[in-house]
Amino acid sequence: MPNPQQHVSASAAEARARYSPRLTNEDLAPTRQQSWTWYNIFSFWMSDVHSMGGYVVAASFFTLGLASWQVLICLLAGICIVQLCANLVAKPSQMAGVPYAVICRQAFGVFGANIPAVIRGLIAFAWYGIQTYLAANALMLVLLKFFPALASMTHASWLGLSLLGWCCFGVMWLLQAMVFWHGMSAIKRFIDVAGPAVYVVMVALAGWIVYKTGFDGISFTLASKSLSAGEQSWQMITATALVVSYFSGPLLNFGDFSRYGKSMGEIRRGNR
């Protein structure tokens, strides 16, 4: 009796065989494994939001002179914009099962799409370095906390990192690369664990800070300058735009993940 799964695989292989080798490869061909649920999408966003880069961006809003409640409003407004755009970006990739690099051919042409694809790659290359740099500094602080003798490796610096910093940078670079090298299935398994784990660590860290400082030591008035009503409005618009800009990287690449979604309903639920 013929195996239906083998028949589907054979049909997919025959379809790919009809594609021009100049236009497709294993990463660009339509996927037949659309098994991601809302939880996978939700974990993806949790891993991206709660990161060193996200915390640095959110903390920088206070330097604009905004109060805590204004920063919260800007974050919520920016996130709502990102959610709307994420649903729009996700739909064509989920329906066709192809990544952004293929979807953008509709606007740029088959070969013209290589231009935004290369630009996207350069941005990803830079952002990979930024995230690794921030993670390396965090790892370095942890090592210095538990192994103070390592402080001797922090005296000299080169390109903003000491010897210990570069060692931490190399470790974080390699750990991330190991996940990427194993493909999208490995990334899925990683974010499914990393997403909730980030929340656990975040809550534990917040509890530890409150324990050390006490409630009296916590202040929600962090603005260092006084602004007029007009200046506050403009800075809030600026902060909202910065939120959208911060998420522009994963937002642009969201089709690479939404292509694996079971349905648009699952993706919209995960984007909430």
Backbone torsions as a table, in degrees:
resi	resn	phi	psi	omega
1	MET	NA	128.6	-176.4
2	PRO	-68.3	144.9	179.6
3	ASN	-86.2	119.8	-179.1
4	PRO	-59.7	-35.6	-178.9
5	GLN	-65.1	-40.6	177.7
6	GLN	-65.1	-35.7	178.4
7	HIS	-64.1	-43.1	178.5
8	VAL	-63.7	-43.6	179.7
9	SER	-62.5	-40.1	179.1
10	ALA	-66.1	-40.1	178.6
11	SER	-64.2	-40.3	178.8
12	ALA	-65.2	-40.6	179.2
13	ALA	-65.1	-39.0	178.2
14	GLU	-66.1	-37.7	178.6
15	ALA	-65.1	-42.7	179.6
16	ARG	-66.5	-31.4	-179.3
17	ALA	-66.2	-23.4	179.2
18	ARG	-82.0	-12.3	179.4
19	TYR	-76.9	149.3	175.2
20	SER	-69.2	133.7	179.3
21	PRO	-62.9	-18.6	177.5
22	ARG	-78.3	-15.0	-173.6
23	LEU	-112.8	-7.3	-175.1
24	THR	-145.8	160.0	169.7
25	ASN	-155.2	-171.9	-175.9
26	GLU	-63.4	-31.3	-178.5
27	ASP	-79.4	-27.0	-176.2
28	LEU	-94.3	-23.1	-177.5
29	ALA	-65.2	148.3	178.9
30	PRO	-56.8	132.8	-179.8
31	THR	-83.5	148.4	175.2
32	ARG	-109.9	6.7	-177.1
33	GLN	-111.9	66.3	179.0
34	GLN	-89.7	81.4	-172.8
35	SER	-118.2	2.3	-178.2
36	TRP	-73.1	133.8	177.6
37	THR	-100.7	-178.3	178.9
38	TRP	-59.9	-32.8	-178.2
39	TYR	-66.0	-38.8	178.4
40	ASN	-63.2	-41.3	177.8
41	ILE	-68.1	-41.7	178.7
42	PHE	-61.0	-42.9	178.8
43	SER	-65.3	-34.8	176.6
44	PHE	-58.7	-46.7	-179.1
45	TRP	-70.8	-36.4	177.7
46	MET	-60.8	-42.1	179.9
47	SER	-65.9	-32.5	-177.8
48	ASP	-81.7	-40.9	-176.4
49	VAL	-68.0	-50.1	-176.2
50	HIS	-91.6	82.0	179.8
51	SER	-140.6	170.3	178.7
52	MET	-59.5	-41.5	179.1
53	GLY	-63.0	-42.3	179.3
54	GLY	-63.8	-41.2	179.4
55	TYR	-67.1	-38.9	179.5
56	VAL	-64.5	-43.1	179.7
57	VAL	-64.2	-46.2	-179.4
58	ALA	-62.8	-42.0	179.9
59	ALA	-65.6	-31.4	-178.2
60	SER	-67.5	-18.9	-179.8
61	PHE	-64.8	-27.8	179.8
62	PHE	-69.2	-25.9	177.6
63	THR	-71.1	-13.6	176.5
64	LEU	-77.6	-8.9	-178.8
65	GLY	94.9	15.3	-177.1
66	LEU	-90.4	148.7	174.5
67	ALA	-80.7	169.2	-176.1
68	SER	-61.3	-42.6	-178.8
69	TRP	-67.0	-30.9	177.5
70	GLN	-71.4	-38.7	176.5
71	VAL	-62.7	-41.2	179.1
72	LEU	-62.0	-43.8	179.0
73	ILE	-61.9	-43.5	179.8
74	CYS	-62.9	-40.7	178.6
75	LEU	-63.8	-46.2	-179.3
76	LEU	-64.5	-41.8	179.5
77	ALA	-64.3	-44.7	179.6
78	GLY	-64.2	-40.2	-179.0
79	ILE	-66.8	-37.1	177.3
80	CYS	-63.3	-40.1	177.1
81	ILE	-63.4	-43.8	179.9
82	VAL	-63.9	-40.3	178.9
83	GLN	-61.2	-44.8	179.0
84	LEU	-61.1	-47.3	-178.7
85	CYS	-66.7	-35.9	179.6
86	ALA	-62.5	-40.6	177.9
87	ASN	-64.8	-37.4	179.3
88	LEU	-69.4	-42.3	179.7
89	VAL	-66.7	-35.3	-173.7
90	ALA	-70.2	-34.0	-168.3
91	LYS	-59.3	-52.3	-177.9
92	PRO	-64.1	-36.0	179.6
93	SER	-69.7	-37.6	179.1
94	GLN	-68.5	-39.3	-178.4
95	MET	-68.5	-40.2	-176.3
96	ALA	-94.9	-16.9	-178.7
97	GLY	72.0	26.5	-178.1
98	VAL	-123.0	157.6	-178.3
99	PRO	-79.9	178.5	-179.1
100	TYR	-57.8	-39.0	-176.1
101	ALA	-59.0	-27.9	178.4
102	VAL	-87.9	-41.2	-179.6
103	ILE	-60.3	-39.0	-176.6
104	CYS	-70.9	-7.4	175.3
105	ARG	-65.4	-24.4	179.0
106	GLN	-65.3	-32.1	-178.2
107	ALA	-95.1	-36.6	-173.0
108	PHE	-103.7	-7.5	-174.9
109	GLY	90.3	164.8	-174.2
110	VAL	-62.3	-48.3	-178.4
111	PHE	-92.5	-26.7	176.4
112	GLY	-65.3	-23.2	178.9
113	ALA	-65.9	-15.2	177.6
114	ASN	-65.0	-27.7	-178.2
115	ILE	-66.4	-56.2	177.2
116	PRO	-63.5	-28.9	178.8
117	ALA	-65.9	-41.0	178.8
118	VAL	-68.4	-42.1	177.8
119	ILE	-60.0	-43.3	178.1
120	ARG	-60.9	-40.3	179.0
121	GLY	-64.1	-39.6	178.7
122	LEU	-65.7	-40.5	177.6
123	ILE	-63.5	-43.7	178.8
124	ALA	-62.8	-37.1	179.1
125	PHE	-62.3	-45.8	-180.0
126	ALA	-66.6	-43.7	-178.3
127	TRP	-66.8	-33.7	175.8
128	TYR	-60.2	-42.0	178.5
129	GLY	-66.8	-40.2	179.9
130	ILE	-63.8	-48.0	-179.6
131	GLN	-62.4	-41.1	179.8
132	THR	-66.0	-38.2	178.0
133	TYR	-62.4	-46.1	-179.8
134	LEU	-65.8	-42.6	178.8
135	ALA	-65.1	-36.0	178.9
136	ALA	-64.7	-40.1	177.7
137	ASN	-65.4	-38.9	177.8
138	ALA	-64.1	-44.2	178.3
139	LEU	-62.8	-38.8	179.9
140	MET	-63.5	-40.9	178.3
141	LEU	-63.9	-39.0	178.0
142	VAL	-64.9	-43.3	179.9
143	LEU	-64.2	-41.2	179.4
144	LEU	-67.0	-31.0	178.7
145	LYS	-66.3	-43.5	-175.5
146	PHE	-93.7	-21.3	179.4
147	PHE	-131.2	77.0	-176.5
148	PRO	-58.8	-24.1	-179.2
149	ALA	-63.4	-19.8	179.6
150	LEU	-72.3	-6.1	-179.5
151	ALA	-61.3	-24.0	178.5
152	SER	-65.5	-16.7	-179.7
153	MET	-92.8	7.6	-177.3
154	THR	-112.6	6.5	-174.5
155	HIS	-72.9	-46.0	-179.5
156	ALA	-99.9	147.9	-179.8
157	SER	-133.3	154.3	178.1
158	TRP	-142.4	121.9	-177.1
159	LEU	57.2	37.4	174.9
160	GLY	86.6	-0.6	179.5
161	LEU	-129.6	140.1	174.6
162	SER	-80.4	-178.5	178.1
163	LEU	-61.3	-43.6	177.6
164	LEU	-64.6	-38.6	178.5
165	GLY	-61.9	-41.4	179.4
166	TRP	-68.8	-35.3	176.0
167	CYS	-63.3	-43.6	177.9
168	CYS	-65.3	-38.6	178.2
169	PHE	-60.9	-44.6	179.4
170	GLY	-63.6	-39.9	179.5
171	VAL	-64.7	-46.7	-179.3
172	MET	-66.9	-37.3	177.7
173	TRP	-61.3	-45.0	-177.1
174	LEU	-68.5	-40.5	-179.6
175	LEU	-63.0	-42.1	178.0
176	GLN	-67.0	-42.4	-179.1
177	ALA	-62.9	-35.4	179.8
178	MET	-62.8	-37.0	177.5
179	VAL	-68.5	-45.6	-177.8
180	PHE	-64.2	-38.8	-177.0
181	TRP	-63.8	-23.6	-178.4
182	HIS	-89.1	5.3	171.8
183	GLY	88.4	-177.5	-174.1
184	MET	-66.1	-31.8	179.7
185	SER	-64.3	-37.5	177.6
186	ALA	-69.3	-38.4	177.2
187	ILE	-62.6	-42.5	178.9
188	LYS	-59.6	-48.3	-179.4
189	ARG	-63.3	-36.6	-178.1
190	PHE	-67.6	-48.3	-177.4
191	ILE	-70.5	-26.3	177.1
192	ASP	-63.5	-30.7	178.5
193	VAL	-92.0	-42.6	-175.3
194	ALA	-66.0	-36.4	-178.3
195	GLY	-57.8	-59.5	177.6
196	PRO	-64.0	-34.4	-179.2
197	ALA	-62.5	-36.4	178.4
198	VAL	-61.9	-41.3	178.9
199	TYR	-64.2	-41.6	179.6
200	VAL	-61.7	-46.5	-179.9
201	VAL	-65.9	-39.7	-179.2
202	MET	-62.4	-45.7	179.4
203	VAL	-65.4	-42.0	179.0
204	ALA	-63.4	-41.2	179.2
205	LEU	-66.4	-41.5	178.1
206	ALA	-62.4	-41.5	177.5
207	GLY	-63.2	-40.0	179.2
208	TRP	-65.4	-39.4	178.9
209	ILE	-64.4	-44.3	178.5
210	VAL	-63.7	-38.7	178.7
211	TYR	-63.0	-39.5	-177.7
212	LYS	-77.3	-37.0	-174.8
213	THR	-97.4	-26.8	-173.1
214	GLY	78.6	159.8	-178.4
215	PHE	-65.2	-27.7	179.8
216	ASP	-69.3	-22.4	-178.6
217	GLY	-88.8	2.3	-179.2
218	ILE	-100.5	128.2	179.5
219	SER	-127.9	137.1	177.2
220	PHE	-101.0	7.9	177.2
221	THR	-106.8	90.5	-174.7
222	LEU	-107.6	-6.2	-178.3
223	ALA	-64.5	135.9	-177.3
224	SER	-100.3	-0.7	-179.8
225	LYS	-146.8	156.5	-178.4
226	SER	-99.9	132.4	-176.8
227	LEU	-120.5	151.7	173.5
228	SER	-75.4	171.0	-179.1
229	ALA	-60.9	-41.7	178.8
230	GLY	-65.1	-40.9	179.3
231	GLU	-66.9	-37.6	178.1
232	GLN	-63.4	-42.3	179.3
233	SER	-61.8	-44.3	-179.8
234	TRP	-64.9	-41.4	180.0
235	GLN	-68.4	-31.2	176.7
236	MET	-68.8	-38.6	175.3
237	ILE	-63.2	-41.5	178.2
238	THR	-61.5	-44.8	-179.2
239	ALA	-64.7	-40.8	177.8
240	THR	-62.0	-41.7	177.8
241	ALA	-64.2	-35.4	178.7
242	LEU	-67.2	-35.6	176.3
243	VAL	-61.4	-47.1	179.8
244	VAL	-64.3	-39.2	179.8
245	SER	-64.5	-39.8	-179.9
246	TYR	-61.7	-39.8	-178.5
247	PHE	-86.6	1.5	-177.1
248	SER	-63.6	-31.7	178.8
249	GLY	-63.4	-62.8	177.4
250	PRO	-62.8	-27.7	178.9
251	LEU	-66.6	-44.8	178.6
252	LEU	-63.5	-36.0	-177.8
253	ASN	-90.2	3.8	-172.2
254	PHE	-62.9	-29.1	177.4
255	GLY	-61.5	-27.7	178.3
256	ASP	-66.1	-23.3	179.2
257	PHE	-100.9	-40.0	-178.0
258	SER	-66.5	-19.9	178.7
259	ARG	-61.5	-21.5	179.9
260	TYR	-93.4	0.0	-178.0
261	GLY	-69.8	143.4	179.4
262	LYS	-63.9	-40.2	-178.5
263	SER	-159.5	166.5	176.9
264	MET	-68.0	-28.9	176.7
265	GLY	-61.9	-42.7	177.9
266	GLU	-64.5	-40.4	-178.3
267	ILE	-68.1	-44.1	179.3
268	ARG	-62.2	-39.1	179.2
269	ARG	-65.7	-41.0	178.7
270	GLY	-68.2	-30.9	179.4
271	ASN	-73.0	-12.6	179.1
272	ARG	-73.6	NA	NA
